[in-house]
């Protein structure tokens, strides 16, 4: 998978299921929903999952928005 970071000025972001996020260290994450309807951020950089689970996207964004920002990305399967 290739991730192209086309980050622009950080604005008021609305995160959605499937969005790609990046932190200040360059770690890339993907917002997913599990079978129990919980929201998680999967670490795409090293294929692991962060342990925090959120009941809704607003809670996820409120808790981690100071560390993560949304990036424009395309999923390329080769």
Secondary structure per residue as TSV (DSSP state, phi and psi in degrees):
chain	resnum	aa	ss	phi	psi
A	1	X	-	360.0	136.8
A	2	X	-	-114.8	129.9
A	3	X	-	-113.3	123.9
A	4	X	-	-104.4	117.1
A	5	X	-	-89.5	112.3
A	6	X	-	-116.6	49.5
A	7	X	-	-63.7	132.5
A	8	X	-	-111.1	-172.2
A	9	X	S	-55.6	136.4
A	10	X	-	-70.1	123.0
A	11	X	-	-118.9	-175.2
A	12	X	-	-65.9	106.9
A	13	X	-	-96.7	141.0
A	14	X	-	-111.5	112.0
A	15	X	-	-84.3	147.2
A	16	X	-	-133.5	163.1
A	17	X	T	-56.3	130.3
A	18	X	T	93.2	-5.3
A	19	X	-	-69.3	148.8
A	20	X	E	-100.5	131.7
A	21	X	E	-120.1	156.7
A	22	X	E	-138.3	139.7
A	23	X	E	-99.4	179.5
A	24	X	T	-67.7	-17.6
A	25	X	T	-90.1	-2.3
A	26	X	-	91.8	2.3
A	27	X	-	-70.6	135.4
A	28	X	E	-109.0	135.4
A	29	X	E	-131.1	159.0
A	30	X	E	-126.4	130.5
A	31	X	E	-79.6	124.0
A	32	X	E	-131.7	163.8
A	33	X	E	-122.2	131.4
A	34	X	-	-86.1	179.3
A	35	X	T	-68.6	-14.8
A	36	X	T	-97.5	13.3
A	37	X	S	71.3	16.8
A	38	X	-	-88.7	148.4
A	39	X	E	-101.4	138.2
A	40	X	E	-136.1	162.0
A	41	X	E	-111.6	115.4
A	42	X	E	-89.5	132.5
A	43	X	E	-78.8	105.7
A	44	X	T	-75.9	-27.2
A	45	X	T	-61.1	-43.4
A	46	X	T	-127.0	22.0
A	47	X	T	55.5	46.8
A	48	X	E	-126.7	171.5
A	49	X	E	-117.5	139.3
A	50	X	-	-75.7	150.1
A	51	X	S	-78.7	-18.1
A	52	X	-	-71.1	139.1
A	53	X	-	-125.1	141.9
A	54	X	B	-125.6	146.2
A	55	X	S	-73.7	-26.6
A	56	X	S	-152.2	167.1
A	57	X	H	-66.2	-33.4
A	58	X	H	-61.9	-41.1
A	59	X	H	-65.5	-42.5
A	60	X	H	-59.8	-49.7
A	61	X	H	-63.9	-42.5
A	62	X	H	-61.2	-39.5
A	63	X	H	-75.5	-33.8
A	64	X	H	-119.1	4.4
A	65	X	T	-65.5	-20.9
A	66	X	T	-74.4	-19.6
A	67	X	T	-105.3	-24.4
A	68	X	E	-123.9	150.9
A	69	X	E	-137.8	152.3
A	70	X	E	-75.1	139.3
A	71	X	E	-124.1	151.6
A	72	X	-	-78.4	125.7
A	73	X	-	-145.7	153.9
A	74	X	-	-122.7	140.2
A	75	X	-	-88.9	120.7
A	76	X	-	-119.8	112.6
A	77	X	-	-98.7	121.9
A	78	X	-	-112.4	360.0
